[in-house]
Amino acid sequence: MKIQPHTTGRKVFAHYCDEAEAVVFPGGCLDLLRQIPDKSAQLVVTSPPYNIGKAYERKLDMGTYIRQQAEVITECVRTLTNSGSICWQVGNYVNNGAIIPLDTLLYPIFHNLGLVMRNRIIWHFEHGLHCSRRYSGRYETIMWFTRDTKDFVFNLDPVRVPQKYPGKKHFKGPKAGQYSCNPLGKNPGDVWDIPNVKSNHVEKTEHPCQFPVELVERLVLSMTHEKDLVVDPFLGVGSSIAAAVRHGRRGAGAEIVSSYAGIARKRIEAAMSDSLPVRPMGKPKYDPLIAGNKLTVAPWIIAPQNDAQLKLLQKMADYKA
C-alpha cells in the first residue's frame, strides 16, 4: 500500500543532510556519496552507464570503466547499513558485435568488498533495438548484494504477486483439504516481466534508458522500512527517489547531466504531491484484444499457402505442425 505522508513544507534539497526527505545533487556521484555518513543508507539502487557510448556517457576502455565503477561501489558500501542492500542493475557491453555481460565483470568488486549476492534478478521486457545478426536483447540483470550477515532486511509480503492457482489445496497429509497457497500471494521469483519505458509509456521523459518506477518500488518495499534512506549514485531522471518518497522513504541521488537533474527534481516533487504519472505495480501487461486493437491477426496468414503459420495472437487457435 502506498504511504501518503504529510506534504506541507516538503522540498527537494540540492545537497545531502540527514533531515532531507529528497536530495537531487547536480554533480558527480562521488561528491554526493562523500556527503553521506557511514552506514546511513538502507538501500543503494542504481543503473550505472553501460559504457556503450550513449549521449550521457563518455565511452571508456573497459579497464578504466571497471576502475571507475569500483571507486563508486566502494563508496556505496561505506554508506550501507549493516542490514542494508545494494541493487546494481546492468545490461551488456557491446564491442564490435560481441556482447560482454557487465554483471560478470562487476561481481568481483562486490565480492572483494565482502558482500554476498542474494539474487541475480532477470528483468525481462519486450521492446528494444532489433538485431539482425543475433537475437534481440530483451533482458537486463539486477545484482542484489548484502553484507555478510543474516539480519538483512527482506520484506516479502508487500511485493507478493497473485497466485497462479489460488484455489489449490493440500491433497494428503494432516493439511489435506486446506488451501496450500499464501492468501497474500506468491513470491515473484527472480525473473521479473515489467515493461521498460518506451515512447508510449506513461512515465516517458527525454532520457533514453529510464528506470520504470514499479521496478524500483519492488526493491524499495522489500528491502527498506519507512523513513529509511535510499541512495542512487546515477540518478538519471529520478525514478528511484520518486519510488522511495511515494512509499514514505527518504532518497538521495546524484546526476551530472543538468537537464536530467532538472527533470528528476520535478518528477520527485510530483511524487511528493502524489501527482506523478506512474504505471501501477502489478498492472497486467497490454492485451491487444481487451484494448480493442484490430491488428491482432498477421496479414500473411490469410494467404492459403501459409495456412501452417502459427496464429499466436488468436485465442483458441488450432496449432498444426
DRENLUMTI-73141 format. One record per residue (C-alpha): x negated, y negated, z; residue in three letters. Coordinates in Angstrom, 3 decimals. Example, Ala and Ser with C-alpha at 12.3 -4.5 7.8 and 13.67 -1.06 7.14 Angstrom:
// residues 2
+----------+----------+----------+-----+
:       px :       py :       pz : res :
+----------+----------+----------+-----+
:  -12.300 :    4.500 :    7.800 : Ala :
:  -13.670 :    1.060 :    7.140 : Ser :
+----------+----------+----------+-----+
***
This chain:
// residues 321
+----------+----------+----------+-----+
:       px :       py :       pz : res :
+----------+----------+----------+-----+
:    0.000 :    0.000 :    0.000 : Met :
:   -1.339 :   -3.429 :   -0.877 : Lys :
:   -2.108 :   -5.679 :    2.083 : Ile :
:   -0.626 :   -9.183 :    1.898 : Gln :
:   -2.923 :  -11.250 :    4.149 : Pro :
:   -2.379 :  -14.837 :    5.230 : His :
:   -3.035 :  -17.242 :    2.320 : Thr :
:   -3.393 :  -20.671 :    3.976 : Thr :
:   -6.866 :  -22.158 :    3.585 : Gly :
:   -8.265 :  -19.232 :    1.611 : Arg :
:  -11.112 :  -20.122 :   -0.724 : Lys :
:  -13.916 :  -18.627 :   -2.779 : Val :
:  -17.376 :  -19.593 :   -1.497 : Phe :
:  -20.475 :  -20.084 :   -3.649 : Ala :
:  -22.898 :  -18.776 :   -1.003 : His :
:  -22.671 :  -15.922 :    1.471 : Tyr :
:  -21.565 :  -16.464 :    5.032 : Cys :
:  -20.025 :  -13.990 :    7.466 : Asp :
:  -16.771 :  -15.987 :    7.596 : Glu :
:  -16.203 :  -15.960 :    3.819 : Ala :
:  -13.403 :  -13.800 :    2.524 : Glu :
:  -14.765 :  -14.021 :   -1.028 : Ala :
:  -18.096 :  -15.138 :   -2.494 : Val :
:  -18.949 :  -15.723 :   -6.151 : Val :
:  -22.640 :  -16.575 :   -6.219 : Phe :
:  -23.556 :  -18.283 :   -9.527 : Pro :
:  -27.015 :  -16.810 :   -9.931 : Gly :
:  -29.181 :  -13.702 :   -9.752 : Gly :
:  -28.113 :  -10.764 :   -7.630 : Cys :
:  -31.353 :  -10.603 :   -5.624 : Leu :
:  -30.827 :  -14.176 :   -4.455 : Asp :
:  -27.378 :  -13.242 :   -3.159 : Leu :
:  -28.438 :   -9.931 :   -1.621 : Leu :
:  -31.168 :  -11.674 :    0.379 : Arg :
:  -28.463 :  -13.831 :    1.991 : Gln :
:  -26.621 :  -10.744 :    3.288 : Ile :
:  -27.766 :   -9.400 :    6.684 : Pro :
:  -28.980 :   -5.830 :    7.141 : Asp :
:  -26.254 :   -3.168 :    7.391 : Lys :
:  -23.378 :   -5.574 :    6.665 : Ser :
:  -21.776 :   -4.043 :    3.542 : Ala :
:  -19.423 :   -1.099 :    3.852 : Gln :
:  -19.265 :   -0.617 :    0.080 : Leu :
:  -21.589 :   -1.641 :   -2.725 : Val :
:  -19.842 :   -1.077 :   -6.047 : Val :
:  -21.057 :   -2.288 :   -9.410 : Thr :
:  -21.582 :   -1.639 :  -13.085 : Ser :
:  -25.068 :   -2.913 :  -13.977 : Pro :
:  -26.163 :   -3.835 :  -17.510 : Pro :
:  -26.838 :   -0.726 :  -19.594 : Tyr :
:  -29.849 :   -2.261 :  -21.380 : Asn :
:  -28.225 :   -1.870 :  -24.799 : Ile :
:  -28.511 :   -5.488 :  -25.901 : Gly :
:  -25.098 :   -6.903 :  -25.006 : Lys :
:  -24.706 :  -10.688 :  -25.176 : Ala :
:  -25.055 :  -10.989 :  -21.381 : Tyr :
:  -28.301 :   -8.996 :  -21.115 : Glu :
:  -31.819 :   -9.013 :  -22.491 : Arg :
:  -32.883 :   -5.600 :  -23.753 : Lys :
:  -35.961 :   -4.359 :  -21.910 : Leu :
:  -38.303 :   -1.431 :  -22.322 : Asp :
:  -36.947 :    1.434 :  -20.236 : Met :
:  -39.742 :    1.338 :  -17.660 : Gly :
:  -39.101 :   -2.335 :  -16.904 : Thr :
:  -35.348 :   -1.733 :  -16.725 : Tyr :
:  -35.776 :    1.094 :  -14.198 : Ile :
:  -38.125 :   -1.007 :  -12.058 : Arg :
:  -35.652 :   -3.895 :  -12.006 : Gln :
:  -32.807 :   -1.549 :  -11.082 : Gln :
:  -34.930 :   -0.050 :   -8.302 : Ala :
:  -35.535 :   -3.504 :   -6.823 : Glu :
:  -31.815 :   -4.301 :   -6.775 : Val :
:  -30.834 :   -0.865 :   -5.446 : Ile :
:  -33.397 :   -1.149 :   -2.630 : Thr :
:  -31.874 :   -4.459 :   -1.520 : Glu :
:  -28.363 :   -2.970 :   -1.735 : Cys :
:  -29.384 :   -0.069 :    0.505 : Val :
:  -30.773 :   -2.551 :    3.052 : Arg :
:  -27.359 :   -4.244 :    3.281 : Thr :
:  -25.465 :   -0.952 :    3.640 : Leu :
:  -23.900 :    0.069 :    6.964 : Thr :
:  -24.697 :    3.496 :    8.387 : Asn :
:  -21.257 :    4.744 :    7.325 : Ser :
:  -21.194 :    2.854 :    4.018 : Gly :
:  -21.181 :    3.894 :    0.374 : Ser :
:  -22.842 :    2.842 :   -2.864 : Ile :
:  -20.984 :    3.442 :   -6.144 : Cys :
:  -23.150 :    2.793 :   -9.224 : Trp :
:  -21.139 :    3.026 :  -12.452 : Gln :
:  -23.171 :    3.532 :  -15.636 : Val :
:  -22.942 :    4.846 :  -19.178 : Gly :
:  -25.571 :    5.849 :  -21.710 : Asn :
:  -28.608 :    4.026 :  -23.025 : Tyr :
:  -28.769 :    4.410 :  -26.809 : Val :
:  -32.088 :    4.244 :  -28.639 : Asn :
:  -32.285 :    4.918 :  -32.394 : Asn :
:  -29.202 :    7.109 :  -32.247 : Gly :
:  -30.390 :    9.140 :  -29.242 : Ala :
:  -28.445 :    8.805 :  -26.005 : Ile :
:  -30.005 :    8.861 :  -22.537 : Ile :
:  -27.599 :    9.197 :  -19.572 : Pro :
:  -28.570 :    6.350 :  -17.246 : Leu :
:  -27.368 :    8.183 :  -14.147 : Asp :
:  -30.066 :   10.823 :  -14.657 : Thr :
:  -32.732 :    8.103 :  -14.781 : Leu :
:  -31.411 :    6.187 :  -11.776 : Leu :
:  -30.681 :    9.152 :   -9.488 : Tyr :
:  -34.301 :    9.486 :   -8.257 : Pro :
:  -34.235 :    5.886 :   -6.996 : Ile :
:  -31.303 :    6.596 :   -4.680 : Phe :
:  -32.741 :    9.965 :   -3.641 : His :
:  -36.115 :    8.460 :   -2.758 : Asn :
:  -34.352 :    5.870 :   -0.594 : Leu :
:  -32.848 :    8.683 :    1.490 : Gly :
:  -29.326 :    8.557 :    0.069 : Leu :
:  -27.129 :   11.585 :   -0.600 : Val :
:  -24.931 :   11.925 :   -3.693 : Met :
:  -21.398 :   12.841 :   -2.615 : Arg :
:  -19.824 :   12.878 :   -6.069 : Asn :
:  -20.675 :   12.269 :   -9.692 : Arg :
:  -17.316 :   10.946 :  -10.868 : Ile :
:  -16.466 :   11.081 :  -14.561 : Ile :
:  -14.397 :    8.103 :  -15.709 : Trp :
:  -12.591 :    9.128 :  -18.892 : His :
:  -10.927 :    6.647 :  -21.251 : Phe :
:   -9.570 :    6.853 :  -24.792 : Glu :
:  -10.709 :    3.676 :  -26.520 : His :
:  -14.142 :    2.510 :  -27.604 : Gly :
:  -16.555 :    2.431 :  -30.509 : Leu :
:  -16.018 :    5.086 :  -33.165 : His :
:  -19.056 :    7.136 :  -34.145 : Cys :
:  -19.622 :    8.892 :  -37.457 : Ser :
:  -22.797 :   10.894 :  -36.729 : Arg :
:  -21.935 :   12.129 :  -33.228 : Arg :
:  -18.817 :   12.459 :  -31.088 : Tyr :
:  -17.451 :    9.106 :  -29.939 : Ser :
:  -18.325 :    8.301 :  -26.323 : Gly :
:  -15.257 :    8.356 :  -24.105 : Arg :
:  -16.604 :    8.607 :  -20.575 : Tyr :
:  -18.911 :    6.935 :  -18.082 : Glu :
:  -20.075 :    8.062 :  -14.661 : Thr :
:  -19.794 :    6.721 :  -11.132 : Ile :
:  -22.546 :    7.898 :   -8.806 : Met :
:  -21.319 :    7.848 :   -5.205 : Trp :
:  -24.031 :    7.822 :   -2.537 : Phe :
:  -24.023 :    7.543 :    1.248 : Thr :
:  -26.737 :    7.560 :    3.858 : Arg :
:  -27.784 :   10.987 :    5.120 : Asp :
:  -25.112 :   11.065 :    7.801 : Thr :
:  -21.883 :   12.902 :    8.485 : Lys :
:  -19.900 :    9.876 :    9.618 : Asp :
:  -19.480 :    8.078 :    6.273 : Phe :
:  -16.041 :    6.592 :    5.605 : Val :
:  -13.760 :    8.515 :    3.274 : Phe :
:  -10.000 :    7.993 :    3.438 : Asn :
:   -8.265 :   10.389 :    1.072 : Leu :
:   -4.613 :    9.632 :    1.832 : Asp :
:   -4.469 :    6.108 :    0.268 : Pro :
:   -5.702 :    7.434 :   -3.092 : Val :
:   -3.826 :   10.707 :   -3.430 : Arg :
:   -2.059 :   11.297 :   -6.744 : Val :
:    1.225 :   13.148 :   -7.418 : Pro :
:    1.157 :   16.922 :   -7.113 : Gln :
:    1.397 :   18.852 :  -10.364 : Lys :
:    3.738 :   21.398 :   -8.733 : Tyr :
:    5.293 :   19.620 :   -5.708 : Pro :
:    7.769 :   22.446 :   -5.129 : Gly :
:    5.124 :   25.168 :   -4.848 : Lys :
:    5.414 :   27.388 :   -1.748 : Lys :
:    3.288 :   29.987 :    0.011 : His :
:    4.421 :   33.401 :   -1.226 : Phe :
:    2.874 :   35.547 :    1.523 : Lys :
:    1.327 :   35.379 :    4.971 : Gly :
:    2.541 :   33.504 :    8.046 : Pro :
:    3.434 :   30.429 :    5.975 : Lys :
:    5.469 :   32.319 :    3.372 : Ala :
:    8.331 :   30.166 :    2.114 : Gly :
:    6.788 :   26.913 :    3.330 : Gln :
:    5.667 :   24.226 :    0.912 : Tyr :
:    1.978 :   24.581 :    0.151 : Ser :
:    1.343 :   21.069 :   -1.217 : Cys :
:    0.423 :   17.999 :    0.780 : Asn :
:    3.544 :   15.774 :    0.735 : Pro :
:    1.357 :   12.688 :    0.251 : Leu :
:   -0.076 :   14.068 :   -2.978 : Gly :
:   -3.275 :   15.771 :   -4.056 : Lys :
:   -6.925 :   14.850 :   -4.184 : Asn :
:   -7.526 :   13.037 :   -7.523 : Pro :
:  -10.669 :   15.073 :   -8.142 : Gly :
:  -13.869 :   13.848 :   -9.764 : Asp :
:  -12.532 :   13.261 :  -13.301 : Val :
:  -10.527 :   10.023 :  -13.479 : Trp :
:   -8.403 :    9.240 :  -16.509 : Asp :
:   -7.988 :    5.458 :  -16.249 : Ile :
:   -7.596 :    3.149 :  -19.292 : Pro :
:  -10.551 :    0.884 :  -19.961 : Asn :
:   -9.980 :   -2.833 :  -20.520 : Val :
:   -9.497 :   -3.425 :  -24.227 : Lys :
:   -7.622 :   -6.067 :  -26.243 : Ser :
:   -4.091 :   -5.096 :  -25.207 : Asn :
:   -4.906 :   -4.556 :  -21.517 : His :
:   -3.124 :   -6.910 :  -19.119 : Val :
:   -6.430 :   -7.730 :  -17.393 : Glu :
:   -8.460 :   -8.555 :  -20.536 : Lys :
:  -10.825 :  -11.526 :  -20.439 : Thr :
:  -13.696 :  -12.528 :  -22.726 : Glu :
:  -16.081 :  -10.073 :  -21.013 : His :
:  -16.802 :   -7.120 :  -23.366 : Pro :
:  -17.308 :   -4.473 :  -20.645 : Cys :
:  -14.845 :   -5.322 :  -17.907 : Gln :
:  -14.079 :   -3.159 :  -14.859 : Phe :
:  -10.370 :   -2.212 :  -14.603 : Pro :
:   -9.160 :   -3.274 :  -11.170 : Val :
:   -7.476 :    0.064 :  -10.436 : Glu :
:  -10.784 :    1.903 :  -10.884 : Leu :
:  -12.338 :   -0.175 :   -8.097 : Val :
:   -9.193 :   -0.052 :   -5.951 : Glu :
:   -9.535 :    3.712 :   -5.635 : Arg :
:  -13.088 :    3.254 :   -4.315 : Leu :
:  -12.180 :    0.346 :   -2.027 : Val :
:   -9.216 :    2.128 :   -0.451 : Leu :
:  -11.051 :    5.413 :    0.094 : Ser :
:  -14.421 :    4.076 :    1.306 : Met :
:  -13.587 :    0.984 :    3.374 : Thr :
:  -11.260 :   -0.309 :    6.073 : His :
:   -9.509 :   -3.679 :    6.324 : Glu :
:  -11.897 :   -6.635 :    6.825 : Lys :
:  -14.891 :   -4.590 :    5.615 : Asp :
:  -17.371 :   -6.208 :    3.222 : Leu :
:  -17.545 :   -5.099 :   -0.428 : Val :
:  -20.603 :   -6.236 :   -2.417 : Val :
:  -21.036 :   -6.291 :   -6.196 : Asp :
:  -24.514 :   -7.388 :   -7.362 : Pro :
:  -23.444 :   -7.536 :  -11.038 : Phe :
:  -20.037 :   -9.141 :  -10.655 : Leu :
:  -19.023 :   -9.844 :  -14.248 : Gly :
:  -15.544 :  -11.347 :  -14.188 : Val :
:  -14.782 :  -10.366 :  -10.613 : Gly :
:  -12.678 :   -7.194 :  -10.771 : Ser :
:  -14.405 :   -5.588 :   -7.794 : Ser :
:  -13.921 :   -8.560 :   -5.463 : Ile :
:  -10.358 :   -9.038 :   -6.725 : Ala :
:   -9.678 :   -5.411 :   -5.794 : Ala :
:  -11.193 :   -5.982 :   -2.364 : Ala :
:   -9.188 :   -9.088 :   -1.435 : Val :
:   -5.960 :   -7.529 :   -2.775 : Arg :
:   -6.311 :   -4.947 :   -0.023 : His :
:   -7.420 :   -7.091 :    2.891 : Gly :
:  -11.181 :   -6.617 :    2.487 : Arg :
:  -13.918 :   -9.234 :    2.082 : Arg :
:  -16.065 :   -9.421 :   -1.023 : Gly :
:  -19.293 :  -10.965 :   -2.284 : Ala :
:  -20.734 :  -10.800 :   -5.785 : Gly :
:  -23.343 :  -12.462 :   -7.984 : Ala :
:  -23.014 :  -13.384 :  -11.652 : Glu :
:  -25.773 :  -15.058 :  -13.634 : Ile :
:  -23.613 :  -15.969 :  -16.676 : Val :
:  -21.840 :  -19.198 :  -15.723 : Ser :
:  -18.769 :  -18.621 :  -17.897 : Ser :
:  -18.188 :  -15.197 :  -16.350 : Tyr :
:  -18.714 :  -16.590 :  -12.843 : Ala :
:  -16.032 :  -19.202 :  -13.554 : Gly :
:  -13.591 :  -16.554 :  -14.750 : Ile :
:  -14.393 :  -14.414 :  -11.708 : Ala :
:  -13.626 :  -17.280 :   -9.346 : Arg :
:  -10.249 :  -17.942 :  -10.996 : Lys :
:   -9.311 :  -14.252 :  -11.010 : Arg :
:  -10.230 :  -13.835 :   -7.344 : Ile :
:   -8.244 :  -16.939 :   -6.422 : Glu :
:   -5.298 :  -15.445 :   -8.309 : Ala :
:   -5.758 :  -12.175 :   -6.415 : Ala :
:   -5.647 :  -14.110 :   -3.145 : Met :
:   -2.306 :  -15.611 :   -4.108 : Ser :
:   -1.004 :  -12.286 :   -5.444 : Asp :
:   -0.699 :  -13.704 :   -8.971 : Ser :
:   -3.493 :  -11.793 :  -10.721 : Leu :
:   -2.221 :   -9.698 :  -13.660 : Pro :
:   -3.308 :   -6.102 :  -12.985 : Val :
:   -2.453 :   -2.646 :  -14.203 : Arg :
:   -0.893 :   -0.959 :  -11.127 : Pro :
:   -2.629 :    2.022 :   -9.604 : Met :
:   -1.087 :    5.295 :  -10.718 : Gly :
:    0.875 :    3.838 :  -13.613 : Lys :
:    1.416 :    6.513 :  -16.302 : Pro :
:   -0.612 :    6.061 :  -19.438 : Lys :
:    1.014 :    4.819 :  -22.628 : Tyr :
:    3.676 :    7.121 :  -24.098 : Asp :
:    4.471 :    6.111 :  -27.705 : Pro :
:    7.855 :    7.864 :  -27.696 : Leu :
:    9.043 :    6.201 :  -24.491 : Ile :
:    7.766 :    2.874 :  -25.822 : Ala :
:    9.844 :    3.329 :  -28.987 : Gly :
:    6.833 :    3.401 :  -31.299 : Asn :
:    7.876 :    4.774 :  -34.684 : Lys :
:    4.309 :    5.548 :  -35.752 : Leu :
:    4.162 :    8.886 :  -33.956 : Thr :
:    4.026 :   11.229 :  -36.949 : Val :
:    0.891 :   11.267 :  -39.091 : Ala :
:    1.854 :   10.445 :  -42.726 : Pro :
:   -0.245 :   13.238 :  -44.176 : Trp :
:    1.837 :   15.999 :  -42.551 : Ile :
:    4.757 :   15.105 :  -44.854 : Ile :
:    2.934 :   16.483 :  -47.896 : Ala :
:    3.763 :   20.210 :  -48.490 : Pro :
:    0.121 :   21.148 :  -48.968 : Gln :
:   -0.657 :   20.008 :  -45.413 : Asn :
:    2.025 :   21.968 :  -43.565 : Asp :
:   -0.625 :   23.502 :  -41.321 : Ala :
:   -1.563 :   20.109 :  -39.810 : Gln :
:   -1.015 :   20.289 :  -36.054 : Leu :
:    1.757 :   17.920 :  -35.030 : Lys :
:    0.168 :   16.878 :  -31.777 : Leu :
:    2.476 :   13.939 :  -31.109 : Leu :
:    5.745 :   15.749 :  -31.755 : Gln :
:    7.498 :   17.257 :  -28.785 : Lys :
:    8.206 :   20.998 :  -29.061 : Met :
:    6.017 :   21.258 :  -32.165 : Ala :
:    5.652 :   24.642 :  -33.849 : Asp :
:    1.908 :   25.307 :  -33.875 : Tyr :
:    0.558 :   27.553 :  -36.640 : Lys :
:   -2.909 :   28.862 :  -37.298 : Ala :
+----------+----------+----------+-----+
***
